[in-house]
Amino acid sequence: MAIKTIVVGTDLGESGRRAMQLAVQTAKATRATLWLVHASEVGLEHAWRDLPVGARSAAHALRQRLKGRFESSLQELESERKECEASGLSCQTSCEEGQPWETIIRTAVSVNADLIAVGDPVGAIGLPERLLGSTAERVVRQAPCSVVVSCGKLREDYTGGTIAVGVDFSTHGIEALRWARDIAKAVDGNVLLLHVVPHPITESMLPTEWPSVLEGLSSAARSRLEQLVVSEGLAPSTTIRVMDGAVGKMLCNATADSGADLLLVGCRGQGRLRGMMLGSASQYCLRYSPVPVLAVRP
């Protein structure tokens, strides 16, 4: 896990502050460069030449207000940059016109980012967000690198913390395990490996054969996790837990029950429609995790 550049998407409000808190701690541990990114409202660069003559004065007034907001955003970003540099970090800023998720992703691609930090998605409750996803969810689906989302409870210092990671034995899940291993080493913390045997049936409808099937699947999963502890160089004290049920819900519940400080999940970047139809563990965790979520890409 080599992190040299971190892009931080900030709305210059509480959500952005939370994203900054995680990003700054990560940058201090890895000596990475921060890129603070803010998206201004659409309309600043549009001339609206086709508007009726009577509407042009109103359009001009709107452009002036947008220009004022843009200049104010530049000042706030500059203030945050100076604060980061005062703490010994390297920091750059970018303020562009456009949609937040597009601006964040475009910047991440252009600077070859290793990690993106974004704010809590829980506040997105309007109809467009329900259909298309919050800024955080859109960034997670389309990002070229791993993304940390500042949901749930944040810690001022993650030293000695517990890193929970969902492992489904896919390429994405194994990479999430490796990130958990490296983060735990960096903060002198512990790793909790979580595996969920999924089943879409309610308990009242489970076939009588399910307990014996579950026992076999759980035993096989535990054996594979124990092998990964050795082959991937995790500490012998690594905790393993195997559960069954809805994957996202069980991961969040286990994270809360164990008192973990960070949850890692592998991210395939599947589309919003597929996530709504089939259920997405990472999407569920972004909404309901009690702690920040790191969506890991290989």
C-alpha positions as CSV (number, residue, x, y, z in Angstrom):
1,M,0.0,0.0,0.0
2,A,2.0,3.0,-1.3
3,I,0.0,6.3,-1.0
4,K,1.8,9.3,-2.5
5,T,-1.2,11.5,-3.6
6,I,-4.6,11.9,-1.9
7,V,-7.4,13.8,-3.5
8,V,-9.9,15.3,-1.0
9,G,-13.3,16.2,-2.2
10,T,-14.6,19.1,0.0
11,D,-17.8,21.0,0.1
12,L,-16.1,23.5,2.5
13,G,-18.7,22.4,5.1
14,E,-19.0,19.8,7.8
15,S,-18.8,16.9,5.3
16,G,-15.6,18.3,3.8
17,R,-14.2,18.8,7.3
18,R,-14.7,15.1,8.0
19,A,-13.1,14.1,4.8
20,M,-10.1,16.4,5.6
21,Q,-9.8,14.9,9.0
22,L,-9.2,11.4,7.6
23,A,-7.1,12.6,4.7
24,V,-4.8,14.6,7.0
25,Q,-4.2,11.7,9.3
26,T,-3.4,9.4,6.3
27,A,-1.1,12.0,4.8
28,K,0.8,12.4,8.0
29,A,1.4,8.7,8.2
30,T,2.4,8.2,4.6
31,R,3.9,11.7,3.8
32,A,1.5,11.9,0.8
33,T,0.6,15.1,-1.0
34,L,-2.9,16.4,-0.6
35,W,-5.1,17.8,-3.4
36,L,-8.1,19.8,-2.0
37,V,-10.8,19.8,-4.6
38,H,-14.0,21.9,-4.6
39,A,-16.7,22.1,-7.3
40,S,-18.4,25.4,-7.8
41,E,-22.0,25.7,-9.1
42,V,-22.6,25.3,-12.8
43,G,-23.2,28.6,-14.6
44,L,-20.1,30.7,-14.0
45,E,-18.7,30.2,-17.4
46,H,-21.9,30.2,-19.4
47,A,-22.7,33.3,-21.5
48,W,-26.4,32.3,-22.1
49,R,-26.4,34.2,-25.4
50,D,-29.7,32.7,-26.4
51,L,-31.7,34.2,-23.5
52,P,-34.4,36.9,-24.3
53,V,-33.2,40.4,-23.9
54,G,-35.4,40.9,-20.8
55,A,-33.8,38.0,-19.0
56,R,-30.2,39.0,-19.6
57,S,-30.0,41.4,-16.7
58,A,-31.2,38.7,-14.3
59,A,-28.7,36.3,-15.8
60,H,-25.9,38.8,-15.3
61,A,-26.8,39.3,-11.7
62,L,-26.8,35.5,-11.2
63,R,-23.4,35.2,-12.8
64,Q,-22.1,37.9,-10.4
65,R,-23.4,36.0,-7.4
66,L,-21.8,32.8,-8.6
67,K,-18.6,34.6,-9.2
68,G,-18.7,35.9,-5.7
69,R,-19.2,32.4,-4.3
70,F,-16.4,31.1,-6.5
71,E,-14.0,33.7,-5.2
72,S,-15.1,32.9,-1.6
73,S,-14.4,29.2,-2.2
74,L,-10.9,30.0,-3.5
75,Q,-10.2,31.9,-0.3
76,E,-11.4,29.1,1.9
77,L,-9.4,26.5,0.0
78,E,-6.3,28.7,0.3
79,S,-6.9,29.0,4.0
80,E,-7.1,25.2,4.3
81,R,-4.0,24.8,2.2
82,K,-2.0,27.0,4.5
83,E,-3.3,25.2,7.5
84,C,-2.1,21.8,6.0
85,E,1.3,23.2,5.1
86,A,1.7,24.7,8.6
87,S,1.4,21.1,9.9
88,G,4.2,20.0,7.6
89,L,2.1,18.6,4.8
90,S,2.4,19.2,1.0
91,C,-0.9,20.5,-0.3
92,Q,-2.4,21.8,-3.6
93,T,-5.9,23.1,-4.3
94,S,-8.3,23.0,-7.3
95,C,-11.6,24.8,-7.6
96,E,-13.6,24.1,-10.8
97,E,-17.0,24.5,-12.2
98,G,-19.0,21.3,-12.5
99,Q,-20.6,18.4,-10.6
100,P,-18.7,17.4,-7.5
101,W,-18.2,13.7,-8.3
102,E,-17.0,14.5,-11.9
103,T,-14.6,17.1,-10.6
104,I,-13.2,14.8,-7.9
105,I,-12.7,11.9,-10.4
106,R,-11.2,14.1,-13.1
107,T,-8.7,15.5,-10.6
108,A,-7.9,12.0,-9.3
109,V,-7.1,10.8,-12.8
110,S,-5.1,13.9,-13.7
111,V,-2.8,13.7,-10.6
112,N,-2.7,9.9,-10.6
113,A,-4.1,9.7,-7.1
114,D,-3.6,6.7,-4.9
115,L,-6.6,7.5,-2.6
116,I,-9.6,9.7,-2.6
117,A,-11.3,11.0,0.6
118,V,-14.9,12.2,0.5
119,G,-17.6,13.1,3.0
120,D,-20.4,11.3,4.6
121,P,-23.1,10.2,2.1
122,V,-25.9,9.9,4.6
123,G,-27.2,13.4,4.0
124,A,-28.2,12.6,0.5
125,I,-31.9,11.9,0.9
126,G,-33.6,13.6,-2.1
127,L,-35.1,11.8,-5.0
128,P,-32.2,12.4,-7.4
129,E,-29.8,11.0,-4.8
130,R,-32.0,8.0,-4.2
131,L,-32.0,7.2,-7.9
132,L,-28.4,8.1,-8.8
133,G,-26.5,8.0,-5.5
134,S,-24.8,10.6,-3.4
135,T,-21.5,12.2,-4.4
136,A,-19.7,9.7,-2.2
137,E,-21.4,6.7,-3.8
138,R,-20.8,8.0,-7.3
139,V,-17.2,8.6,-6.6
140,V,-16.8,5.0,-5.2
141,R,-18.4,3.5,-8.3
142,Q,-16.3,5.4,-10.8
143,A,-13.1,6.2,-9.1
144,P,-9.7,5.0,-10.6
145,C,-8.4,4.3,-7.1
146,S,-9.5,3.4,-3.6
147,V,-11.8,5.7,-1.7
148,V,-12.2,6.4,2.0
149,V,-15.6,7.8,3.0
150,S,-16.0,9.6,6.3
151,C,-19.2,8.0,7.5
152,G,-19.9,7.0,11.1
153,K,-17.8,7.9,14.1
154,L,-14.3,9.4,13.5
155,R,-11.3,9.2,15.8
156,E,-8.8,11.9,16.4
157,D,-6.0,9.3,16.5
158,Y,-6.2,5.8,15.0
159,T,-3.1,4.5,16.8
160,G,-3.9,1.1,18.3
161,G,-7.2,0.9,16.5
162,T,-9.0,-2.2,15.1
163,I,-9.3,-2.5,11.3
164,A,-12.3,-4.6,10.2
165,V,-12.2,-6.0,6.7
166,G,-14.8,-7.9,4.7
167,V,-13.2,-10.8,2.8
168,D,-15.1,-12.7,0.1
169,F,-12.0,-14.3,-1.4
170,S,-12.3,-12.3,-4.6
171,T,-9.5,-10.2,-6.0
172,H,-11.1,-7.1,-4.5
173,G,-11.5,-8.8,-1.1
174,I,-7.9,-10.0,-1.0
175,E,-6.7,-6.5,-1.8
176,A,-8.9,-5.1,0.9
177,L,-7.2,-7.6,3.3
178,R,-3.8,-6.4,2.3
179,W,-4.8,-2.7,2.9
180,A,-6.0,-3.7,6.3
181,R,-2.7,-5.5,7.1
182,D,-0.7,-2.4,6.0
183,I,-2.9,0.1,7.9
184,A,-2.8,-2.0,11.0
185,K,1.0,-2.1,10.8
186,A,1.1,1.7,10.3
187,V,-1.1,2.5,13.4
188,D,0.1,-0.5,15.5
189,G,-3.4,-1.8,15.4
190,N,-5.3,-5.1,15.0
191,V,-7.1,-6.7,12.1
192,L,-10.5,-8.3,12.2
193,L,-11.3,-10.6,9.2
194,L,-15.0,-10.9,8.5
195,H,-16.6,-13.3,6.1
196,V,-20.3,-13.6,5.4
197,V,-21.9,-16.6,4.0
198,P,-24.8,-15.0,2.1
199,H,-28.3,-16.3,1.8
200,P,-31.3,-14.3,0.5
201,I,-33.9,-16.3,2.4
202,T,-35.5,-15.2,5.7
203,E,-34.9,-17.4,8.8
204,S,-38.5,-18.6,8.8
205,M,-38.1,-19.9,5.2
206,L,-34.7,-21.6,5.5
207,P,-34.8,-25.3,4.5
208,T,-34.1,-27.8,7.2
209,E,-30.8,-28.7,5.5
210,W,-29.4,-25.2,5.9
211,P,-27.7,-25.6,9.3
212,S,-25.6,-28.5,8.1
213,V,-24.8,-26.7,4.8
214,L,-23.9,-23.5,6.8
215,E,-21.6,-25.5,9.0
216,G,-19.7,-26.8,6.0
217,L,-19.5,-23.5,4.3
218,S,-18.4,-21.7,7.5
219,S,-15.7,-24.3,8.3
220,A,-14.3,-24.0,4.7
221,A,-14.3,-20.2,4.9
222,R,-12.6,-20.2,8.3
223,S,-9.9,-22.5,7.0
224,R,-9.3,-20.2,4.0
225,L,-9.1,-17.2,6.2
226,E,-6.6,-18.9,8.5
227,Q,-4.5,-19.7,5.4
228,L,-4.6,-16.0,4.3
229,V,-3.4,-14.9,7.7
230,V,-0.2,-16.9,7.1
231,S,0.2,-16.3,3.3
232,E,-0.5,-12.6,3.5
233,G,1.7,-11.9,6.5
234,L,-0.9,-10.8,9.0
235,A,-0.2,-10.9,12.7
236,P,-0.9,-14.2,14.5
237,S,-3.3,-12.2,16.8
238,T,-5.6,-11.5,13.8
239,T,-9.2,-12.2,14.7
240,I,-11.5,-14.2,12.4
241,R,-15.2,-14.2,12.4
242,V,-17.6,-16.1,10.0
243,M,-21.3,-15.2,9.8
244,D,-24.3,-15.8,7.6
245,G,-27.0,-13.4,6.3
246,A,-27.2,-10.2,4.3
247,V,-23.6,-9.3,3.6
248,G,-23.7,-5.5,4.1
249,K,-25.8,-5.7,7.2
250,M,-23.7,-8.4,8.8
251,L,-20.5,-6.5,8.1
252,C,-21.9,-3.3,9.7
253,N,-23.3,-5.2,12.7
254,A,-20.0,-7.0,13.3
255,T,-18.0,-3.8,13.0
256,A,-20.2,-2.2,15.6
257,D,-20.2,-5.2,17.9
258,S,-16.4,-5.5,17.8
259,G,-15.7,-1.8,18.4
260,A,-13.7,-1.6,15.2
261,D,-12.5,1.9,14.1
262,L,-12.4,1.4,10.3
263,L,-14.2,-0.9,7.9
264,L,-12.6,-2.0,4.6
265,V,-14.5,-3.5,1.7
266,G,-13.6,-4.5,-1.8
267,C,-15.2,-2.5,-4.5
268,R,-16.1,-3.7,-8.0
269,G,-17.6,-0.4,-9.1
270,Q,-20.9,-2.0,-10.2
271,G,-23.6,0.3,-11.6
272,R,-26.3,1.9,-9.5
273,L,-29.1,-0.1,-11.2
274,R,-27.4,-3.5,-10.6
275,G,-26.8,-2.5,-7.0
276,M,-30.5,-1.7,-6.5
277,M,-31.6,-5.0,-8.1
278,L,-29.1,-7.4,-6.6
279,G,-28.0,-5.6,-3.5
280,S,-24.5,-4.2,-3.0
281,A,-22.6,-4.8,0.2
282,S,-20.3,-1.8,-0.3
283,Q,-23.3,0.5,-1.1
284,Y,-25.0,-0.7,2.2
285,C,-21.9,-0.1,4.2
286,L,-21.5,3.4,2.8
287,R,-25.0,4.2,4.1
288,Y,-25.0,2.4,7.4
289,S,-21.5,1.7,8.6
290,P,-20.8,3.0,12.2
291,V,-17.3,3.9,11.2
292,P,-15.5,5.3,8.1
293,V,-15.4,2.9,5.1
294,L,-12.5,2.4,2.8
295,A,-13.7,1.0,-0.5
296,V,-10.6,-0.7,-2.0
297,R,-9.8,-1.2,-5.6
298,P,-7.1,-3.7,-6.8
